[in-house]
Amino acid sequence: MDLQYQGSLFDTLDLLDGGPGLQPLGDAVERITLSQGAWLDLRPGWLDDSDAVFEQLALHVPWVADRREMYDRVVDVPRLVSRYGRGDELPLPILTEAREALNDHYGRPPRQVFETAGLCFYRTGDDSVAWHGDRVGRTLHQDTMVAILSVGAERTLSVRRKGGGAVMRFPVGHGDLIVMGGSCQRTHEHAILKTKRAVGPRISVQFRPYWPR
């Protein structure tokens, strides 16, 4: 895979410190309160040396080009994906560390323990994901958390109240963390929208609880 990617100067400096590592969460996490019991937590630069993590994931994860039925036809999903279920070994040890650090920080509330991971590879500005909330199985009528760790170039994660309204935009990349919690998946939607701007590739790692279908 040919990657045209401009790394972060800070990540280049982090290489001198022994490779990928996680910064503390704790008071460094900023809570944004939304409406209807929803909230977002932000932790910029949580993962050090995230560009090296991006390269390892881009080159060695078994990426899949999904197809999905939409209306009366089957279309290509505009991004590559890879999924790791409950009990699956994650592709890099630092991702296992990240999952455990998130569970430690949020205290493992019932039915909201992070156990699975979904990876999405946004190669260019044409790769995207439409407005949606992550709800399946038992999460249809319950609060849940989704934690997104971004590596690679910045893309904008857009968030709005379900049904429309003002859009909040969060540029995420280079090791940034965003966690959506409370009623967020039921009352709000999020998206990575297509862009005509020249953007580099990005990989998002989405940690979720185990959701029986």
ChimeraX attribute file (.defattr): number of C-alpha atoms within 10 A of each C-alpha:
attribute: neighborCount
match mode: 1-to-1
recipient: residues
	/A:1	5
	/A:2	6
	/A:3	11
	/A:4	11
	/A:5	15
	/A:6	12
	/A:7	17
	/A:8	16
	/A:9	10
	/A:10	14
	/A:11	20
	/A:12	16
	/A:13	12
	/A:14	18
	/A:15	15
	/A:16	9
	/A:17	11
	/A:18	9
	/A:19	16
	/A:20	19
	/A:21	17
	/A:22	17
	/A:23	13
	/A:24	13
	/A:25	16
	/A:26	10
	/A:27	8
	/A:28	13
	/A:29	17
	/A:30	14
	/A:31	15
	/A:32	11
	/A:33	13
	/A:34	17
	/A:35	11
	/A:36	13
	/A:37	13
	/A:38	20
	/A:39	19
	/A:40	20
	/A:41	17
	/A:42	21
	/A:43	22
	/A:44	20
	/A:45	21
	/A:46	23
	/A:47	25
	/A:48	25
	/A:49	28
	/A:50	30
	/A:51	28
	/A:52	20
	/A:53	21
	/A:54	22
	/A:55	15
	/A:56	13
	/A:57	18
	/A:58	20
	/A:59	12
	/A:60	10
	/A:61	15
	/A:62	12
	/A:63	17
	/A:64	14
	/A:65	12
	/A:66	13
	/A:67	11
	/A:68	10
	/A:69	10
	/A:70	9
	/A:71	7
	/A:72	6
	/A:73	7
	/A:74	10
	/A:75	12
	/A:76	12
	/A:77	16
	/A:78	21
	/A:79	19
	/A:80	19
	/A:81	19
	/A:82	16
	/A:83	17
	/A:84	15
	/A:85	15
	/A:86	13
	/A:87	8
	/A:88	11
	/A:89	13
	/A:90	17
	/A:91	14
	/A:92	13
	/A:93	10
	/A:94	16
	/A:95	21
	/A:96	15
	/A:97	13
	/A:98	17
	/A:99	21
	/A:100	16
	/A:101	15
	/A:102	18
	/A:103	16
	/A:104	12
	/A:105	12
	/A:106	14
	/A:107	11
	/A:108	14
	/A:109	10
	/A:110	8
	/A:111	15
	/A:112	20
	/A:113	21
	/A:114	22
	/A:115	19
	/A:116	20
	/A:117	26
	/A:118	16
	/A:119	21
	/A:120	22
	/A:121	25
	/A:122	24
	/A:123	22
	/A:124	20
	/A:125	19
	/A:126	15
	/A:127	19
	/A:128	21
	/A:129	17
	/A:130	13
	/A:131	15
	/A:132	15
	/A:133	17
	/A:134	16
	/A:135	16
	/A:136	11
	/A:137	11
	/A:138	14
	/A:139	21
	/A:140	13
	/A:141	12
	/A:142	13
	/A:143	19
	/A:144	26
	/A:145	24
	/A:146	20
	/A:147	23
	/A:148	23
	/A:149	26
	/A:150	29
	/A:151	30
	/A:152	29
	/A:153	23
	/A:154	19
	/A:155	27
	/A:156	16
	/A:157	18
	/A:158	17
	/A:159	24
	/A:160	20
	/A:161	20
	/A:162	16
	/A:163	8
	/A:164	10
	/A:165	9
	/A:166	8
	/A:167	13
	/A:168	12
	/A:169	15
	/A:170	14
	/A:171	13
	/A:172	25
	/A:173	25
	/A:174	28
	/A:175	28
	/A:176	22
	/A:177	24
	/A:178	23
	/A:179	20
	/A:180	22
	/A:181	21
	/A:182	19
	/A:183	20
	/A:184	28
	/A:185	26
	/A:186	23
	/A:187	18
	/A:188	23
	/A:189	20
	/A:190	23
	/A:191	17
	/A:192	18
	/A:193	16
	/A:194	16
	/A:195	14
	/A:196	8
	/A:197	9
	/A:198	7
	/A:199	18
	/A:200	18
	/A:201	22
	/A:202	25
	/A:203	28
	/A:204	25
	/A:205	19
	/A:206	21
	/A:207	24
	/A:208	22
	/A:209	21
	/A:210	18
	/A:211	17
	/A:212	8
	/A:213	8
